[in-house]
Amino acid sequence: MDSYKIALLGLGNVGGAVARLLASTRDECAVRAGRSIEVTRIVVQDASRPRELPVDLPGDPEICEDPDKAIEDPQIDAIVELVGGTDLPCQWIRRALENGKDVVTANKAVLAVHGEELFQVAADRGRNLYYEASVAAAVPILQVLQQGIPAGPVDRLTGILNGTCNFILSRMEHLSFDDSVAEAQSAGLAEADPTLDINGMDSAHKLALLARILLGCAVPIEKLRIEGIVGLTSYDIEFGKQHDLHLKLIGMLRRNGEGTSIGVMPCFLPSSHPLSSVRDEDNAVLLEAEPFGSLVLQGKGAGGMPTAGSVVADILRAARGDAIIYPVSGPIEKIMDPGESPARHYLRLEVPDRPGVLARLAGALASQEVGIAALDQPDNVDSVNHQVPIRILTHSVATTDLDRALSNLDSDLRAISEPIRIRIEE
């Protein structure tokens, strides 16, 4: 067979890793694909900047700045989009599909926002849009959901979907939040601007793609509860350890007869939970259903090479002509807030060191029938600012009710900082 010719859009952290992996495994890739893979074009932002491509990279690629040269080149079989963003990548992917090319992408944002349009274009044109690397880097969760098990029976999904946040939370056992973010950046696990990771949006994009497969319908991002890890401190993690709890950023999907609750929240997990021991940049997904019980998939979820592994696997699928299974898009299910279900919660508040504070706090919580199971007020009061941290474990209560109770705190109790609230997923 003729070689399978591809163009790389982007040669950053992931694009560079894809090039290195294609070079180091060129013979194995040719065997697995049934033909050789050839990189014929690489599109970058600044073609004048010196770059050293791997010596064994298959093909003799032209480096250029114009994506159109790759998209409109009739000799190219597939576009590999590794740029990121939404609007421009959407245009490039759509036009590549319309021009009869397959597309491989690691871009979860463009699919979460424009997936309906792009999947439909691919289906109409009889092309394949591969996106395994967009969800959990090295973890082949899409292959499992689409081909390994029936999607329908899965009624609970619990996932650590952002390796960067998991790395940061692991480091926060010993470092500050800012120092943990800086270490993630220096390790190549976080962007210079880590906002989409730490505010929960990256996890939400991935969760929406998984939900689309499980539910058979589009899941608009704006319908999801999305919370990140900003504001959390090692003080919170230390308190969790005292109670045998481990802090993770969790994407969750729960199906029942009334609808499906979907959201992303920082949660404490007890040590007995299957995901509590997942550390550093690993991702893990727990699937639960009556037919098979529970299944955990775990692997590296951040970094250039783990993501590149899934990208190259998709390139080989494209070269073999393996058809992608597009999720059926039916009517949108009723999407509910996972915070509506009761659970224990952890609270941290910085309050003035004055008499009567605890009584006022208890009154605000009692306004929504929030019971206090345990309370910790350390002796090391800040004598300069006259404030003290209070940490509370609540009895089981809906997150939504707890938030209403916290909104009843008087201005004096909120003057120092907003309260931190973390759900405990048993």
C-alpha positions in Angstrom: 0.0 0.0 0.0 1.0 3.6 -0.5 2.4 5.4 2.6 -0.1 7.3 4.7 0.7 10.9 4.5 -0.1 13.3 7.4 0.4 16.9 8.4 1.0 18.1 11.9 -0.7 21.3 12.9 1.4 22.4 15.9 4.8 21.4 17.1 4.6 22.4 20.7 4.8 20.1 23.8 2.4 17.5 22.3 3.3 18.0 18.6 7.0 17.6 19.4 6.3 14.4 21.4 4.3 13.0 18.5 7.2 13.7 16.1 9.6 12.0 18.5 7.4 9.0 19.0 6.8 8.5 15.2 10.6 8.6 14.7 11.5 6.2 17.5 8.7 3.7 16.5 8.6 4.2 12.7 9.1 0.5 11.9 6.6 -0.7 14.5 4.1 1.9 13.3 4.5 0.6 9.7 3.8 -2.9 10.9 0.8 -2.0 13.0 -0.7 0.3 10.3 0.0 -2.0 7.4 1.9 0.7 5.6 4.4 3.4 6.4 3.5 6.7 8.0 5.0 9.8 6.4 4.9 13.3 7.8 4.9 15.6 4.8 4.0 19.0 6.3 4.3 20.6 9.8 2.4 23.9 10.4 3.8 26.2 13.1 3.3 29.8 14.1 6.8 30.9 13.3 8.5 28.9 10.5 11.7 31.0 10.8 12.5 29.8 14.3 15.2 27.1 14.2 13.8 23.6 15.0 15.5 20.2 15.3 13.3 17.5 14.0 14.0 13.9 15.0 16.6 12.3 12.7 14.4 9.2 12.0 11.1 11.1 11.5 9.4 9.4 8.6 9.1 11.7 5.6 10.8 15.0 4.7 8.3 17.5 6.0 8.0 21.1 4.8 7.6 23.5 7.7 5.2 26.3 7.0 2.9 28.7 8.8 -0.3 28.4 6.6 -2.7 25.5 7.6 -4.3 25.8 4.2 -1.2 24.4 2.5 -1.9 21.2 4.5 -5.7 21.2 4.4 -5.8 21.7 0.6 -2.9 19.4 -0.3 -4.5 16.5 -2.2 -1.5 14.2 -1.3 -2.2 14.5 2.4 -4.4 11.8 3.9 -4.9 13.1 7.4 -4.6 16.3 9.4 -3.3 15.9 13.0 -4.5 19.0 14.9 -2.5 19.7 18.1 -2.8 23.5 18.4 -5.6 23.9 20.9 -8.3 26.6 21.1 -11.8 26.4 19.6 -12.7 28.7 16.7 -9.8 28.4 14.4 -9.3 24.6 15.0 -13.0 24.2 14.3 -12.5 25.8 10.9 -9.4 23.7 10.1 -11.0 20.4 11.2 -14.2 21.1 9.3 -12.4 22.1 6.1 -10.1 19.1 6.3 -13.0 16.7 6.6 -14.8 18.5 3.7 -11.6 18.1 1.6 -11.8 14.3 2.1 -9.1 14.0 4.9 -9.3 12.1 8.1 -8.6 14.2 11.3 -6.8 13.3 14.5 -7.1 15.8 17.4 -6.1 16.0 21.1 -8.3 19.2 21.4 -11.1 18.5 23.9 -12.2 22.1 23.9 -13.1 22.3 20.2 -15.1 19.1 20.4 -16.9 20.0 23.6 -18.0 23.3 22.0 -18.3 22.3 18.3 -18.5 18.6 18.4 -22.0 18.2 17.1 -21.1 20.2 14.0 -17.8 18.4 13.4 -19.1 14.9 14.0 -21.9 15.5 11.6 -19.5 16.8 8.9 -17.3 13.7 9.3 -20.3 11.4 9.0 -21.7 13.2 6.0 -18.4 13.1 4.2 -17.6 9.5 5.2 -14.4 10.6 7.0 -13.1 9.7 10.4 -12.5 12.2 13.3 -10.4 10.5 15.9 -10.1 12.1 19.4 -8.9 9.5 21.9 -6.1 11.8 23.2 -8.5 14.6 24.0 -10.0 13.0 27.1 -7.5 11.3 29.3 -4.2 11.3 27.5 -2.7 7.8 27.8 -5.9 6.2 29.2 -7.9 4.6 26.2 -11.3 5.4 27.8 -13.0 6.2 24.5 -12.1 2.8 23.0 -13.4 1.1 26.1 -16.7 3.0 26.1 -17.3 2.7 22.4 -16.0 -0.8 21.7 -15.0 -2.6 24.9 -18.3 -2.4 26.7 -21.9 -1.4 25.8 -22.3 2.3 26.6 -25.9 2.0 27.7 -25.5 0.0 31.0 -22.9 2.4 32.5 -24.9 4.4 35.0 -22.0 5.9 37.1 -18.8 7.5 36.0 -16.3 9.0 38.5 -13.1 10.3 37.0 -9.9 12.1 37.7 -9.7 13.7 34.3 -7.0 16.4 34.7 -3.5 15.1 35.4 -2.2 18.7 36.0 -4.7 19.3 38.9 -4.0 15.8 40.3 -0.2 16.6 40.2 -0.8 20.0 41.9 -3.0 18.4 44.7 -0.4 15.7 45.3 2.4 18.4 45.6 0.2 20.5 47.9 0.8 17.9 50.7 4.2 19.6 51.1 4.0 22.8 49.1 1.8 25.9 48.7 -0.7 26.1 45.9 1.4 28.6 43.9 4.6 26.5 44.3 2.8 23.4 43.3 1.5 25.1 40.1 5.1 26.3 39.3 6.4 22.8 39.7 3.8 21.4 37.4 4.8 24.1 34.8 8.5 23.3 35.1 7.7 19.6 34.7 5.8 20.3 31.4 2.5 19.3 32.9 0.9 22.8 33.0 0.7 25.6 30.5 2.1 29.1 31.2 -1.5 30.0 31.8 -3.0 27.1 33.8 -6.5 28.7 34.1 -8.4 26.0 32.2 -6.9 23.3 34.3 -7.3 24.8 37.8 -10.8 26.3 37.2 -12.2 22.9 36.3 -13.0 23.8 32.7 -10.6 21.3 31.1 -12.1 18.5 33.1 -15.6 19.7 32.1 -14.8 19.6 28.4 -13.6 16.0 28.8 -16.6 15.0 30.9 -18.9 16.4 28.3 -17.3 14.2 25.6 -17.6 11.1 27.8 -21.2 12.0 28.7 -22.1 12.3 25.0 -21.0 8.7 24.4 -22.8 7.4 27.5 -26.0 9.4 27.1 -26.3 9.5 23.3 -26.9 13.2 23.3 -25.0 16.5 23.3 -24.2 17.8 26.8 -23.9 21.6 26.8 -21.0 22.8 29.0 -23.2 25.5 30.5 -25.5 22.9 32.0 -22.7 21.4 34.2 -21.7 22.4 37.7 -18.0 23.3 37.3 -15.7 24.0 40.2 -11.9 24.1 40.3 -9.2 23.9 42.8 -8.4 27.6 43.2 -8.5 28.7 46.8 -7.6 25.2 48.2 -4.6 25.0 50.5 -2.3 22.4 52.1 -4.3 23.2 55.3 -7.4 21.6 53.7 -5.4 18.5 52.6 -3.9 18.1 56.0 -7.3 18.2 57.7 -8.5 15.6 55.2 -5.6 13.3 56.1 -6.6 13.5 59.7 -9.9 12.0 58.7 -8.6 9.5 56.2 -9.7 11.6 53.3 -7.9 12.4 50.0 -8.5 15.5 48.0 -9.1 15.1 44.2 -10.8 17.1 41.4 -13.6 14.8 40.3 -15.7 14.6 37.2 -18.9 12.7 37.9 -21.9 11.4 36.0 -24.8 9.7 37.8 -27.8 8.3 36.0 -31.2 7.6 37.6 -34.8 7.4 36.5 -35.3 11.2 36.7 -32.3 12.3 34.6 -28.5 12.5 34.8 -26.4 14.6 37.2 -23.1 15.8 35.8 -20.4 18.1 37.2 -16.8 18.7 38.2 -16.0 19.5 41.8 -13.1 19.1 44.2 -14.0 16.2 46.4 -12.6 14.3 49.4 -12.5 10.6 48.8 -12.1 8.1 51.7 -9.1 5.8 51.6 -11.4 2.9 50.6 -12.4 4.6 47.4 -10.8 3.1 44.2 -9.5 6.5 43.1 -8.2 7.8 46.4 -4.7 6.5 45.8 -4.3 8.0 42.3 -1.4 10.4 42.5 0.8 12.8 40.5 -0.3 13.3 36.9 -2.3 10.1 36.6 -5.8 10.1 35.3 -8.3 7.4 36.4 -11.9 6.6 35.5 -14.2 4.4 37.6 -17.1 3.0 35.6 -19.9 1.3 37.5 -22.9 -0.6 36.2 -25.0 -3.6 37.3 -23.9 -5.9 34.4 -20.1 -5.8 35.2 -19.8 -4.2 38.7 -16.9 -1.7 38.6 -14.0 -1.1 36.3 -11.1 1.3 36.8 -8.8 2.6 34.0 -5.7 4.4 35.1 -2.7 6.0 33.3 -0.7 9.2 32.7 -3.1 12.0 32.1 -0.8 15.0 31.4 2.4 15.7 29.6 3.5 15.5 26.0 4.5 11.9 25.6 1.4 10.3 27.3 -0.8 12.4 25.1 1.3 11.6 22.0 0.9 7.9 22.6 -2.9 8.2 22.1 -2.4 10.6 19.1 -0.1 8.1 17.4 -2.5 5.2 18.2 -5.3 7.2 16.4 -2.9 7.9 13.4 -2.4 4.2 13.1 -6.2 3.6 13.3 -6.6 6.1 10.5 -3.9 4.6 8.4 -5.6 1.1 8.7 -9.0 2.6 7.9 -10.6 1.7 11.2 -13.9 3.4 11.3 -14.7 5.7 14.2 -17.9 5.2 16.0 -19.7 8.5 16.3 -22.0 8.9 19.3 -25.7 8.9 18.3 -27.1 12.4 19.0 -30.6 12.2 20.4 -32.7 14.6 22.4 -30.8 16.1 25.3 -31.5 14.3 28.6 -32.5 16.2 31.7 -29.2 17.4 33.2 -29.2 17.8 37.0 -26.8 19.2 39.5 -24.8 16.5 41.3 -24.9 18.9 44.3 -28.6 18.1 44.8 -27.8 14.7 46.3 -26.8 14.7 50.0 -23.3 14.1 51.2 -21.0 15.0 54.0 -19.0 18.2 53.5 -15.9 19.9 54.7 -15.9 23.7 55.4 -13.1 26.1 56.1 -13.7 29.7 57.1 -11.4 32.5 58.1 -13.4 34.4 60.7 -12.7 37.3 63.2 -11.4 36.2 66.6 -14.3 37.6 68.6 -16.9 36.2 71.0 -20.1 35.0 69.4 -18.6 34.0 66.0 -19.3 30.3 66.4 -22.9 31.0 67.4 -23.5 33.1 64.4 -21.9 30.6 62.1 -24.0 27.8 63.6 -27.1 29.9 63.1 -26.4 30.4 59.4 -25.9 26.6 58.9 -29.0 25.8 60.9 -31.0 28.0 58.6 -30.8 25.2 56.0 -30.7 22.4 58.6 -27.0 21.8 58.2 -25.7 19.7 61.1 -22.1 19.9 62.4 -20.4 16.6 63.0 -17.0 17.9 63.9 -15.3 21.3 64.4 -11.7 22.2 64.6 -10.5 25.7 65.8 -6.7 25.7 66.2 -5.0 27.6 69.0 -2.6 29.4 66.6 -4.7 32.5 66.2 -3.4 35.2 63.9 -2.8 37.8 66.6 -1.9 40.5 64.1 -5.0 40.3 62.0 -7.2 39.0 64.8 -8.6 36.1 62.7 -8.8 32.4 63.1 -9.5 29.5 60.8 -12.4 27.2 61.5 -12.7 23.8 59.9 -16.0 21.8 60.0 -17.3 18.4 59.0 -21.0 18.5 58.3 -23.6 15.7 58.5 -25.0 14.6 55.2 -26.6 17.6 53.3 -27.1 18.6 49.7 -24.4 20.8 48.4 -27.1 23.2 47.1 -28.6 23.5 50.6 -25.2 24.0 52.1 -24.4 26.8 49.6 -27.7 28.5 50.6 -26.7 28.3 54.2 -23.3 29.8 53.5 -25.0 32.6 51.6 -26.7 33.5 54.9 -23.4 34.3 56.6 -23.3 37.9 57.7 -20.9 40.3 56.1 -18.6 40.2 59.1 -18.0 36.4 58.7 -17.3 36.8 55.0 -15.1 39.9 55.2 -11.8 38.0 55.5 -12.4 35.4 52.7 -15.1 33.4 51.0 -15.7 30.0 52.7 -14.1 26.9 51.2 -16.6 24.0 50.8 -15.5 20.5 49.7 -17.9 17.6 49.1 -17.1 14.2 50.4 -17.8 11.4 47.9 -18.2 8.2 49.9 
